[in-house]
Amino acid sequence: MRQRAAVCLLLSLGLAGCGEQFPTAPVSGTVTYKGKPVTFGRISFFHTSGRTGFGDIKDGHYSFRAPVGECKVALESREIDPPHDPKKARQVRPGMWMGPSHIPDKYENYLKSGLTFTVKDGDNTASFELKD
């Protein structure tokens, strides 16, 4: 009987650890480039532990849940649909089109963007004014 109790205790402790979640909090704000709203794109927060959170940018605004703590930020705003003229479409690989960016390319890489934000418990507001 003691062995069963010990096994149950160990299993319950193991299961409690498996259900642990990382805290997140709501983040919202605006993204502008040269003083004008970034009309579409995606914003991503990369926590130092490797966890991420991301959301869509619409008319310069975004809102999503991000990991709590220090985060590096990446932004992208690229054309989605290829142009009708195939000669104008930049081919990344045959059959794959990569649209032009509406913001400087450096912002797409969270290691090079220079953008950071510390997410705290509760509501967070983070606005980014991009420059060249």
Residue pairs with C-beta under 8 A, 6 or more apart in sequence:
22 49
22 51
22 67
22 68
23 67
23 68
23 121
24 53
24 65
24 66
24 67
24 68
24 119
25 65
25 66
25 68
25 119
25 120
25 121
25 122
25 123
25 124
26 63
26 64
26 65
26 123
26 124
27 45
27 53
27 55
27 62
27 63
27 64
27 65
27 66
27 117
27 119
27 124
27 125
27 126
28 61
28 62
28 63
28 64
28 123
28 124
28 125
28 126
29 61
29 62
29 125
29 126
29 127
29 128
30 37
30 60
30 61
30 62
30 127
30 128
31 37
31 38
31 41
31 43
31 57
31 60
31 61
31 62
31 75
31 127
31 128
31 130
32 38
32 60
32 127
32 128
32 129
32 130
33 77
33 102
33 103
33 130
33 131
34 130
34 131
34 132
35 129
36 60
37 59
37 60
37 61
38 57
38 60
38 75
38 77
38 102
38 103
38 130
39 57
39 58
39 59
39 60
39 77
39 102
40 56
40 57
40 58
40 59
40 77
41 56
41 57
41 75
41 76
41 77
41 78
41 102
41 103
42 54
42 55
42 56
42 57
42 75
42 76
42 77
43 54
43 55
43 56
43 57
43 62
43 64
43 73
43 74
43 75
43 128
44 52
44 53
44 54
44 73
44 74
44 75
44 110
45 52
45 53
45 54
45 66
45 67
45 71
45 72
45 73
45 117
45 119
46 52
46 71
46 72
46 73
46 74
46 110
47 53
47 66
47 67
47 69
47 70
47 71
47 119
48 69
48 70
48 71
49 67
49 69
51 67
52 67
53 64
53 65
53 66
53 67
53 71
54 64
55 62
55 63
55 64
56 62
57 75
57 77
66 119
66 124
67 119
68 119
68 120
68 121
69 118
69 119
70 116
70 118
71 116
71 117
71 118
71 119
72 110
72 111
72 113
72 115
72 116
73 110
73 113
73 115
73 116
73 117
73 126
73 128
74 107
74 108
74 109
74 110
74 113
74 115
75 103
75 107
75 108
75 113
75 115
75 128
75 130
76 101
76 103
76 107
76 108
77 101
77 102
77 103
78 98
78 99
78 100
78 101
78 102
79 99
79 100
79 102
80 99
81 99
82 89
82 97
82 99
83 89
89 97
90 97
90 98
90 99
90 100
91 97
91 98
92 98
101 108
103 130
104 130
104 132
106 112
106 113
106 114
107 113
107 115
107 130
115 128
117 124
117 126
